[in-house]
Amino acid sequence: RFEAAQAEHQRQEAERRRALAVAKAKYDRKVTEERANAAARNAYVISRQSAFKAGHPEAVEWFIGCVLRVSRYPDGCPREYEVTYDPGNRDATVDLELPPRGVVPAMRAYRYVKARDAVEPVPRQDSEITQAHERLVASVALRALHEIFGATPAELVQAVALTGWVRTVDRATGVPSRPRLLDLRVTRPTFAPLVLDAVDPVACLTHLDAKATPALSAAP
């Protein structure tokens, strides 16, 4: 019995060693692959950094896109954008999708009516929804400008032209459309003195000569 148990132990030990060798080989291959991927990623980032510092348009557009992409917003908030860069004028042009009017809650609050033992909604007035949406749109636009100017050096970006639009459906035709809500162009010297945590967003856009379109108050 002892010899049989010893033989079984040796068999199990041999099987364990074979499994260990297979697992180690698999791990070593994985480590090699990860190191190669990391080296490729690092080389890609270094090449992007060099191109960005040199002011190559595609690299500057990529970098500004990264800045906009990593900016955190609530789930469901639109995140589509398009960036172009003019190295001659050191201008960045950004087409940015803005939240539609429908993201503003239609109800301001809910109240309990004791006489009927019921909870009733308190709706917002249409003018209140419009004002809230205008403030939201202005805040998103100012945030995008702040992040772009803050992440790019002055020798590359001296001005940002921003166009904000919403994704909606034309009520007259039922066809999807992208009406513009605002257009503005801001230079770095004009934007730098702003104290953004103390401004009224709508008033600040007016100060920056932003052009709000009629679609802003009508955007669903």
N, C-alpha and C positions, 0 to 999 in steps of 0.2 A: 504493500500500500504506500509505503514511504517513497519507493522508487517511482511508482505511478504518479504520486503527487508532485514529486520533484520534476518528472518529465512534463507534467501539465504546467507547472510553474515556469519551466524553461520555455515551453511553447508560448505561453501567454507573454512572457518577457520579450521573446523574439518578435511577437506580433506587435507589442507596444513599441518596441524600437523601430519596427518598419513604419508604423503609423506616425511616430515622432519624426522619422526621416522625411516622410511624405509631407507632413505639416510644415516642417522646417523649410523644405524646398519651396513649398507654396508661399510661405511667408517671405523667403528671400526674393522670390520673383516679384511679389507684391511690393517689397521695399525698393527693389530696383526700378520697377515701373513708377512708383511714387516719386522717387528721386529724379528720374528722367522727366516726369511731368512738371515737377517743381522747377527744375533747371530751365525747362522750356518756358514756363510761366514767367520766371524771373527774367529770362532773356527778352521775352515779349514786353514786359513792363519797362525794362531798361531802354529798349528801343523806342517805346512810346514816350518815355520821359525825355529822351534825347530829341525826338521829333517835336515834342511839345515845347521844349525850351528853345528850339530853333524856330518856332512859330509856323510849323507846317500846318496848313488849314485843316487837313483831315485829323491830325493829332489833337489840335485845339478843340475841334468839334467833338471828338471822342471824349476828351477830358471833361468838357462842359456837360456833355450827356451823362457822364459818370456822376458828376456833382448833382445833377437833377435826379438821377435814378436812386441814389442812396438817401436822398432827403425823405424823412419818415412822415407819412400822412396816415390818417385813419383808414381802415380797411374800406374798400369800395370807392375811395377817392380817385378820380381820373388821373392817370400818370403818363399819358402820351405826350410826346414832344418831338420837335425837329430842330436841329441846330445847324446853322451855317456860319462861316467865319470869313471875313475879308481882311487879309493881312495888311493890305495897303492902307486902309483906314483904321485898322485895329478895332473893327466892329464885329460884335457877335449878334446874330439875328436868331431869335428863338420864337418858334411857334409852339404855344403851350396850351394844352387842353385844360379848361377850367371847370370847376364843379357847376352843374346846371342848377337852375332855380329850385328844382324839385328836391334837392338835398336838405333844404330848410324845412324843418318839421312844420306841418300845417297846424298842429296843436301847440298852444303855448303851455298848457297845463291840464290837469284833470282834478276835478273837485268832487267831493262826496256830498250828496244831497240826502240829508237825514230823513226828510219827510217821505221820500220814495225809496230809501235804502238803495241808492244807485250811485254809480260813478259816472259823471258827465264830462265830456271833453270841453275845453275852453279854446276855441279856434283863434288863430292869429288873423288879424286883418290883412288884407292883400297888400296894403302899403307897408305893413311891418315886415312881411315876407320879402318884399322888394328891397327894403332897406337892409335887411339881414344878408340877402344875397349879394348886394352891392358891396357890403363890408367884407364878406367872405372873398369875393373875387379880388378886391383890392388887396387884401391880406396875402393871398396866394401870389399875386403878381409881385408885391414888394418882397416877399420872402425869396422868390426866385431870383430877383435882381440882387438881393443881399448875398445870397449864396454864390452867385456867379462872380460878382465883384470880389467877394471875400476869398474865393479859391483861386483866382487868376491874378497874375502880376500885372502891374500897370503898363509895363512895356509890351504886353501882348494884347490886353483888352482895355480900351479906353472908353468904349460906349457899348451899350446893349440896347438893341431894338427888340421889343417884346410885343408879340401879337397873341392875344388870348381869345380862345374860341370854345364853344361847347358843342357836344354831340347831341343832336336832337332830331326830330322828325317835323318836316314842314306840315303845318296843320292844314294848309290849303291843298297840298298834293299828296301827302302821305309818304313822300320821298325823304330818306335820310339826308340831313344837311348838317353843315358845320358853320353856323353864323359866327361872325366875329363879335366879341363883346368889348374889346378895348385894344388900342394901339398906342404905344409910347416908345420914345427913344430917350435914353438917359445917359449922360456922360458920367464918368467916374468922379470928376470934381464936383458935379452937382449932387450926386448921390451920397458922397462920403460924409458931408456934415449932418445928414439926417440922423435924428435920435429916434430910431424906429419903435422902441418900446414906449415912447411918449406921444407918438403922433396918432391922429385919427386917420385910418387907412384911406378912406375915400377922399378926405381933404388933402392928404399927401399926394395922391395920384393927380388931383387937380393942380396942386402946386408944381408937379412935374410935367404939366401940360399933356396929360394922357387924354386920348380921344375915346370917350365911351360911345358906343354905337347905340342906336335905338333898340337893337336886339337885346341889350342888357336887361331892360325892364320887362321884356316880353319873353325872354328865354324860359322854356318850360323846365 
